[in-house]
Amino acid sequence: MSVVDKQPAGVQAASDPPARAGLVLGVACLCQLMVVLDISVVNVALPRIGSDLGFAPGSLSWVVNAYTLVFGGLLLLGGRIADLVGHRRTLVVALAAFGLASVLGGLATSPGELIAARGGQGLAAAVLAPVTLTVILVTFPEGPARRRAIAVWSMVAAAGSAFGVLLSGVLTEYLDWRWVLFVNVPIVAVALPLALAGVRDLRRPGTGRLDVVGAVLVTASMTLLVLATVYAGEHGWSGATTLVGLIGSVVTAAGFAFWELRVASQPLVRFGIFRVRTVWVADLIVVFIGAATLGGFYFASLFLQEVLHYSPVKAGAAFLPFCAGIVVGSFTSAKLAARFGNRVLLSAGSLLGAAGMLGFSLLDTGSTFWSFLVPSLVASVGIGTCMVANTAMGTSGVAPQEAGLVSGLLNTSRQVGASVALAVLTTVAVSTTRHDSSLTALSRGYSHAFAVAGSFVLVAALVAVLFVPGRPKAVAAD
């Protein structure tokens, strides 16, 4: 079965001119910025959060984990909800929920209150992340307009994490740690009226039914996988909690596949969509790109602060060139893809990103900012190029009624790759410092983690070379 099925009544044709396209893109980018910001914005503030709220030793990591755990576990369900309930309604409710959870987190007076609020943010983010891409797919016709919109959205998604590190340092140092949560309130205040004015429901709510059993099974599988990797990063891969989580994830995933293929009348995931090569290839590539990106951000931030002794603000500012490289890669990607094709662009971009990540592995205790700058620029341009080209390839030819599904699959693949990779890279880094706590050993552990992150991007390059469809012999000029 083709991805593009006959459109039901009430669905705008993909070739129709986009209505209020600028507003839609603005809303999508604001929402995506907020989602990715909250993955990294609390990192620099963690020490002050711990001392202010009285976190017990070892429990502070749950300020981050509560968000990523719920976010990663519910992403696929969030994408499907938008298809069934309506894009506009889903977006507005999720925005309001994110703003409320941010306020409650900023007002928290105990560890439990803050962790619960972070979980609420993760729940809202699991809906916002796929729906932002969905509204772009159903608003912009396939072709140059959609590629440019995806370029902007991808640039915001990739640069937002780097900007989050800078923002966290500034807010923590000059205001208060609570502002890393309150900062979402003005974003919601701007995005909500724009969403009400610009986003339309291009599918009539109530034309489908949510597969509750499938949703429970896939959410349980994703949540157990992320939970297991979180514990693995903290306590090792042989721990009982880690093993139970991994086994539970596999069992529930198998149950989900059986239910979707043999029982469900309206499955949460139409497995036939994976017969389209661009869909599964894009999902596979984004697993490894997402793994390297989040791991690179995390360990680069630690390296700058713990090895080179940068202040939070200085460490955040060091990521600004990375943001600039992402912008350059994102905005040149659309034109390059039209000229050279996705296979060439994804292969070259992945190799460039891998070179940058491997360049980070050469950093040591004697490195300077210039030693950090060169691999930052190389990696960011390559990754920015890949993310845009891969998203455009993976969403091409998608029918509006399945836009949420494809968006959810891409976002889920990215988050799963990032979560699992962070645990793997943490294990690699810690293995070097387990019996040696010197600064040299710490730097060497981070170098090993960067080398593994670079290998992830090399795998993405290999997948692109082997499986990305070649450029058609005749391509219409943009």
C-alpha positions as CSV (number, residue, x, y, z in Angstrom):
1,M,0.0,0.0,0.0
2,S,1.3,3.5,-0.8
3,V,1.8,6.1,1.9
4,V,-0.5,8.4,0.0
5,D,-4.0,7.0,0.2
6,K,-7.2,8.5,-1.0
7,Q,-7.9,11.5,1.2
8,P,-11.1,11.5,3.3
9,A,-13.6,14.2,3.3
10,G,-12.5,17.3,5.1
11,V,-8.8,16.9,4.3
12,Q,-7.2,19.7,2.4
13,A,-5.3,18.4,-0.7
14,A,-1.5,18.6,-0.4
15,S,-1.3,20.7,-3.5
16,D,-3.6,23.4,-2.2
17,P,-2.0,26.7,-1.3
18,P,-1.2,26.9,2.4
19,A,-3.5,29.1,4.4
20,R,-1.8,31.6,6.8
21,A,1.4,29.6,6.3
22,G,3.6,32.2,8.1
23,L,1.5,31.9,11.3
24,V,1.5,28.1,11.1
25,L,5.3,28.0,10.7
26,G,5.8,30.5,13.5
27,V,3.7,28.5,15.9
28,A,5.4,25.3,14.9
29,C,8.8,26.8,15.5
30,L,7.9,28.4,18.8
31,C,6.5,25.1,20.1
32,Q,9.5,23.1,18.9
33,L,11.9,25.6,20.5
34,M,10.2,25.2,23.8
35,V,10.2,21.4,23.6
36,V,13.9,21.1,22.9
37,L,14.9,24.0,25.3
38,D,13.4,22.1,28.2
39,I,15.6,19.0,27.5
40,S,18.8,21.0,28.1
41,V,17.8,24.3,29.9
42,V,17.8,22.8,33.4
43,N,21.3,21.2,33.1
44,V,23.4,24.1,34.3
45,A,20.9,25.0,37.0
46,L,20.9,21.5,38.6
47,P,23.4,22.3,41.5
48,R,21.3,25.3,42.7
49,I,18.1,23.4,42.3
50,G,19.5,20.6,44.5
51,S,20.6,22.9,47.3
52,D,17.5,25.1,47.2
53,L,14.9,22.3,47.3
54,G,17.0,19.8,49.4
55,F,17.3,16.9,46.9
56,A,18.8,13.8,48.3
57,P,22.2,12.6,46.8
58,G,21.6,10.7,43.6
59,S,18.0,11.9,43.1
60,L,18.8,15.2,41.3
61,S,19.1,13.5,37.9
62,W,15.3,12.9,38.0
63,V,14.8,16.6,37.3
64,V,16.0,15.7,33.8
65,N,14.8,12.1,33.7
66,A,11.2,12.9,34.6
67,Y,10.9,15.0,31.5
68,T,12.8,12.7,29.1
69,L,11.1,9.5,30.4
70,V,7.5,10.7,29.9
71,F,8.5,12.5,26.7
72,G,10.1,9.5,25.1
73,G,7.4,7.1,26.2
74,L,4.4,9.0,24.9
75,L,5.7,10.5,21.6
76,L,4.1,8.0,19.3
77,L,0.8,8.3,21.1
78,G,1.0,12.1,20.9
79,G,1.4,12.0,17.2
80,R,-1.6,9.8,16.7
81,I,-3.8,11.9,19.0
82,A,-3.4,14.9,16.7
83,D,-4.6,12.9,13.7
84,L,-7.8,11.8,15.6
85,V,-8.7,14.8,17.7
86,G,-7.6,17.6,15.4
87,H,-4.4,19.5,15.0
88,R,-5.6,22.9,16.2
89,R,-7.4,21.5,19.3
90,T,-4.5,19.3,20.2
91,L,-1.9,22.0,19.8
92,V,-3.8,24.5,21.9
93,V,-4.5,22.1,24.7
94,A,-0.9,20.9,24.8
95,L,0.5,24.4,24.8
96,A,-1.8,25.4,27.7
97,A,-0.7,22.2,29.6
98,F,3.0,23.0,29.0
99,G,2.6,26.5,30.3
100,L,0.7,25.3,33.4
101,A,3.3,22.6,34.2
102,S,6.1,25.2,33.8
103,V,4.5,27.6,36.3
104,L,3.9,24.8,38.8
105,G,7.6,23.7,38.4
106,G,8.8,27.2,38.9
107,L,6.7,27.5,42.1
108,A,7.8,24.1,43.4
109,T,8.9,24.0,47.1
110,S,9.9,20.3,47.3
111,P,11.7,17.8,45.1
112,G,8.4,15.8,44.5
113,E,6.6,18.9,43.2
114,L,9.3,19.8,40.8
115,I,9.7,16.2,39.5
116,A,5.9,16.0,39.0
117,A,5.9,19.3,37.1
118,R,8.7,18.1,34.9
119,G,6.7,15.0,34.1
120,G,3.8,17.2,33.2
121,Q,6.0,19.1,30.8
122,G,7.2,15.9,29.2
123,L,3.6,14.8,28.7
124,A,2.7,18.0,26.9
125,A,6.0,17.9,24.9
126,A,5.1,14.4,23.7
127,V,2.1,15.9,22.0
128,L,3.7,19.2,20.9
129,A,6.8,17.7,19.2
130,P,5.0,15.5,16.6
131,V,2.1,18.0,16.1
132,T,4.4,20.8,15.2
133,L,5.8,18.8,12.3
134,T,2.3,17.6,11.4
135,V,0.8,21.0,10.9
136,I,3.8,21.9,8.6
137,L,3.1,18.8,6.5
138,V,-0.6,19.4,6.1
139,T,-0.2,23.1,5.5
140,F,2.7,23.4,3.1
141,P,2.4,21.6,-0.3
142,E,5.1,19.1,-1.1
143,G,8.0,20.7,-2.9
144,P,10.2,23.8,-2.4
145,A,7.7,25.5,0.1
146,R,7.6,22.4,2.3
147,R,11.4,22.0,2.2
148,R,12.0,25.5,3.2
149,A,9.5,25.2,6.1
150,I,11.1,22.0,7.3
151,A,14.5,23.7,7.0
152,V,13.4,26.4,9.4
153,W,11.7,23.9,11.8
154,S,14.8,21.6,11.8
155,M,17.1,24.5,12.4
156,V,15.1,25.6,15.5
157,A,15.0,22.0,16.7
158,A,18.7,21.5,16.4
159,A,19.8,24.9,17.6
160,G,17.4,25.0,20.5
161,S,19.3,22.5,22.5
162,A,22.5,24.5,22.1
163,F,20.7,27.7,23.0
164,G,19.2,26.0,26.0
165,V,22.7,25.6,27.5
166,L,23.4,29.3,27.1
167,L,20.0,30.3,28.4
168,S,20.4,28.1,31.4
169,G,23.7,29.6,32.4
170,V,22.4,33.2,32.0
171,L,19.2,32.7,33.9
172,T,20.8,30.8,36.7
173,E,23.7,33.2,37.1
174,Y,21.8,36.5,36.8
175,L,18.3,35.7,37.9
176,D,17.2,32.5,39.6
177,W,17.0,28.8,38.7
178,R,13.2,29.0,38.7
179,W,13.4,31.2,35.6
180,V,14.6,28.2,33.6
181,L,10.9,27.0,34.0
182,F,9.2,30.4,34.0
183,V,10.8,31.2,30.6
184,N,8.3,29.0,28.9
185,V,5.4,31.2,30.0
186,P,6.0,34.1,27.6
187,I,6.6,31.6,24.8
188,V,3.2,30.0,25.5
189,A,1.6,33.5,25.8
190,V,2.8,34.3,22.2
191,A,2.2,30.9,20.7
192,L,-1.4,30.3,21.9
193,P,-3.0,33.3,20.1
194,L,-1.0,32.5,17.0
195,A,-2.2,28.9,17.1
196,L,-5.8,30.0,17.5
197,A,-5.5,32.4,14.6
198,G,-3.4,30.4,12.1
199,V,-3.8,26.7,12.6
200,R,-6.8,24.9,11.1
201,D,-8.1,21.4,11.6
202,L,-7.6,19.9,8.2
203,R,-9.2,16.6,9.4
204,R,-12.6,16.4,11.0
205,P,-12.3,15.3,14.6
206,G,-14.1,12.0,15.4
207,T,-13.4,10.3,12.0
208,G,-11.2,7.7,13.7
209,R,-10.9,5.9,16.9
210,L,-7.8,5.7,19.2
211,D,-6.4,2.2,19.5
212,V,-6.3,2.2,23.4
213,V,-4.7,-1.3,23.7
214,G,-2.0,-0.5,21.1
215,A,-1.4,2.9,22.8
216,V,-0.9,1.3,26.2
217,L,1.5,-1.4,24.8
218,V,3.7,1.0,22.8
219,T,3.8,3.6,25.6
220,A,4.8,0.9,28.1
221,S,7.5,-0.4,25.7
222,M,8.9,3.0,25.1
223,T,8.7,4.1,28.7
224,L,10.4,0.9,29.9
225,L,13.2,1.3,27.3
226,V,13.9,4.9,28.3
227,L,13.7,4.0,32.0
228,A,16.1,1.1,31.6
229,T,18.6,3.3,29.8
230,V,18.3,6.0,32.4
231,Y,19.2,3.5,35.1
232,A,21.9,2.0,32.9
233,G,23.7,5.3,32.7
234,E,23.6,5.7,36.5
235,H,24.1,2.1,37.7
236,G,25.4,0.0,34.8
237,W,23.9,-2.3,32.2
238,S,24.0,-5.4,34.4
239,G,21.8,-4.0,37.2
240,A,18.5,-5.7,37.9
241,T,16.4,-2.7,37.2
242,T,18.1,-2.2,33.8
243,L,17.6,-5.8,32.8
244,V,14.0,-6.0,33.9
245,G,13.3,-2.8,32.0
246,L,14.9,-4.0,28.8
247,I,13.2,-7.4,28.9
248,G,9.8,-5.7,29.7
249,S,10.3,-3.3,26.8
250,V,11.0,-6.2,24.4
251,V,8.0,-8.2,25.6
252,T,5.6,-5.3,25.4
253,A,7.0,-4.3,21.9
254,A,6.3,-7.8,20.7
255,G,2.8,-7.7,22.1
256,F,2.2,-4.3,20.4
257,A,3.3,-5.7,17.0
258,F,1.0,-8.7,17.4
259,W,-1.9,-6.5,18.4
260,E,-1.4,-4.1,15.6
261,L,-0.9,-6.7,12.9
262,R,-3.5,-9.3,13.9
263,V,-6.1,-7.8,16.2
264,A,-6.6,-4.0,16.0
265,S,-9.3,-2.9,13.6
266,Q,-7.9,0.7,13.5
267,P,-4.3,0.2,14.5
268,L,-2.2,3.0,16.1
269,V,0.6,2.3,13.6
270,R,-0.2,1.1,10.1
271,F,2.8,-1.2,9.7
272,G,2.4,-1.1,5.9
273,I,3.9,2.4,6.0
274,F,7.3,0.8,6.6
275,R,7.1,-0.8,3.2
276,V,8.0,2.7,1.9
277,R,11.7,2.9,1.9
278,T,12.1,6.6,2.6
279,V,10.0,6.2,5.8
280,W,12.0,3.5,7.6
281,V,15.4,4.8,6.3
282,A,14.7,8.3,7.6
283,D,13.7,6.8,11.0
284,L,16.9,4.7,11.1
285,I,19.1,7.6,10.2
286,V,17.6,9.9,12.8
287,V,18.2,7.4,15.5
288,F,22.0,7.7,15.0
289,I,22.0,11.4,14.3
290,G,19.9,12.1,17.4
291,A,22.1,9.9,19.4
292,A,25.2,11.8,18.5
293,T,23.7,15.2,18.8
294,L,22.3,14.9,22.3
295,G,25.4,13.0,23.5
296,G,27.6,15.7,22.0
297,F,25.8,18.5,23.6
298,Y,25.8,16.8,27.0
299,F,29.5,15.9,27.1
300,A,30.7,19.1,25.4
301,S,28.9,21.1,28.2
302,L,30.6,19.0,30.9
303,F,34.0,19.2,29.2
304,L,33.9,23.0,29.1
305,Q,32.8,23.3,32.7
306,E,34.7,20.5,34.4
307,V,37.9,20.2,32.3
308,L,38.4,23.8,31.0
309,H,36.7,25.3,34.1
310,Y,34.4,27.6,32.1
311,S,31.6,29.4,34.0
312,P,28.0,28.5,33.1
313,V,27.6,31.6,31.0
314,K,30.9,31.2,29.2
315,A,30.2,27.5,28.5
316,G,26.8,28.5,27.1
317,A,28.4,31.2,24.9
318,A,30.8,28.7,23.5
319,F,27.9,26.9,21.9
320,L,26.9,29.9,19.9
321,P,29.1,29.0,16.9
322,F,27.4,25.6,16.9
323,C,24.0,27.4,16.6
324,A,25.4,29.4,13.7
325,G,26.6,26.2,12.0
326,I,23.2,24.6,12.4
327,V,21.6,27.6,10.7
328,V,24.0,27.5,7.8
329,G,23.5,23.8,7.3
330,S,19.7,24.0,7.6
331,F,19.2,26.9,5.1
332,T,21.6,25.5,2.5
333,S,20.1,22.0,2.7
334,A,17.0,22.5,0.7
335,K,18.8,23.9,-2.3
336,L,21.5,21.3,-2.1
337,A,19.0,18.5,-1.9
338,A,17.2,19.7,-5.0
339,R,20.5,19.9,-6.9
340,F,22.4,16.8,-5.7
341,G,19.7,14.5,-4.2
342,N,19.1,13.2,-0.7
343,R,21.6,10.3,-1.0
344,V,24.6,12.6,-1.8
345,L,23.5,15.2,0.7
346,L,22.8,12.8,3.6
347,S,26.0,10.9,3.0
348,A,28.2,14.0,2.8
349,G,26.5,15.7,5.7
350,S,26.8,12.6,7.9
351,L,30.5,12.4,7.1
352,L,31.0,16.0,7.9
353,G,29.1,15.6,11.2
354,A,31.2,12.5,12.1
355,A,34.4,14.4,11.4
356,G,33.3,17.2,13.8
357,M,32.4,14.7,16.6
358,L,35.7,12.8,16.1
359,G,37.4,16.2,16.3
360,F,35.9,16.7,19.8
361,S,37.6,13.4,20.8
362,L,41.0,15.2,20.3
363,L,40.3,17.7,23.1
364,D,42.3,17.5,26.3
365,T,43.2,19.4,29.4
366,G,45.4,21.8,27.4
367,S,42.8,22.6,24.8
368,T,41.7,26.2,24.0
369,F,38.4,27.7,22.8
370,W,39.8,27.5,19.2
371,S,40.3,23.8,19.6
372,F,36.7,23.5,20.5
373,L,35.5,26.0,17.8
374,V,36.7,24.1,14.7
375,P,34.9,20.7,15.4
376,S,31.9,22.7,16.6
377,L,31.5,24.4,13.2
378,V,32.2,21.2,11.2
379,A,29.8,19.0,13.2
380,S,27.0,21.6,13.3
381,V,27.0,22.3,9.5
382,G,27.0,18.6,8.8
383,I,24.3,17.7,11.3
384,G,22.1,20.7,10.3
385,T,22.3,19.6,6.7
386,C,21.4,16.0,7.6
387,M,18.4,16.8,9.8
388,V,16.7,18.9,7.2
389,A,17.3,16.6,4.3
390,N,16.3,13.5,6.4
391,T,13.1,15.1,7.7
392,A,12.1,16.2,4.2
393,M,12.8,12.7,2.8
394,G,11.0,10.9,5.5
395,T,7.8,13.0,5.2
396,S,7.6,13.2,1.4
397,G,4.5,11.8,-0.1
398,V,2.7,11.5,3.2
399,A,-1.1,11.7,3.2
400,P,-2.5,14.3,5.6
401,Q,-4.4,11.7,7.6
402,E,-1.1,10.0,8.3
403,A,1.1,13.1,8.9
404,G,0.8,12.7,12.7
405,L,1.9,9.0,12.5
406,V,5.0,9.8,10.4
407,S,5.8,12.8,12.6
408,G,5.5,10.7,15.7
409,L,7.7,8.0,14.2
410,L,10.5,10.5,13.4
411,N,10.4,12.1,16.8
412,T,10.2,8.8,18.6
413,S,13.2,7.5,16.7
414,R,15.2,10.6,17.5
415,Q,14.3,10.5,21.2
416,V,14.9,6.8,21.6
417,G,18.3,7.1,19.9
418,A,19.2,10.0,22.1
419,S,18.1,8.3,25.3
420,V,19.9,5.0,24.7
421,A,23.0,6.7,23.4
422,L,23.3,9.0,26.4
423,A,23.3,5.9,28.7
424,V,25.9,4.2,26.4
425,L,28.1,7.3,26.3
426,T,27.9,7.8,30.0
427,T,29.0,4.2,30.6
428,V,31.9,4.7,28.2
429,A,33.0,8.0,30.0
430,V,32.6,6.6,33.5
431,S,34.5,3.4,32.7
432,T,37.7,5.6,32.3
433,T,37.2,7.5,35.6
434,R,36.0,4.6,37.8
435,H,39.5,4.0,39.2
436,D,41.1,7.4,38.4
437,S,39.5,10.7,39.4
438,S,42.2,12.9,38.0
439,L,41.4,15.7,35.5
440,T,43.4,13.9,32.8
441,A,41.3,10.7,33.3
442,L,38.1,12.8,33.2
443,S,39.2,14.4,29.9
444,R,40.1,11.1,28.5
445,G,36.7,9.6,29.4
446,Y,34.9,12.5,27.6
447,S,37.2,11.9,24.6
448,H,36.2,8.3,24.4
449,A,32.5,9.3,24.6
450,F,33.0,11.8,21.7
451,A,34.7,9.1,19.6
452,V,31.7,6.7,20.1
453,A,29.3,9.6,19.2
454,G,31.3,10.2,16.0
455,S,30.9,6.5,15.2
456,F,27.1,6.9,15.5
457,V,27.2,9.5,12.7
458,L,29.4,7.2,10.6
459,V,26.7,4.5,10.9
460,A,24.2,7.1,9.7
461,A,26.4,7.9,6.7
462,L,26.6,4.1,5.9
463,V,22.8,3.8,6.0
464,A,22.5,6.8,3.7
465,V,24.9,5.4,1.2
466,L,23.3,1.9,1.1
467,F,19.6,2.6,1.4
468,V,18.7,6.2,0.6
469,P,17.1,6.2,-2.9
470,G,19.2,7.8,-5.6
471,R,18.3,11.0,-7.3
472,P,15.7,10.7,-10.1
473,K,17.1,11.1,-13.6
474,A,14.9,14.1,-14.2
475,V,14.3,16.6,-11.4
476,A,12.2,19.7,-11.8
477,A,14.0,22.8,-10.9
478,D,12.8,24.8,-7.9
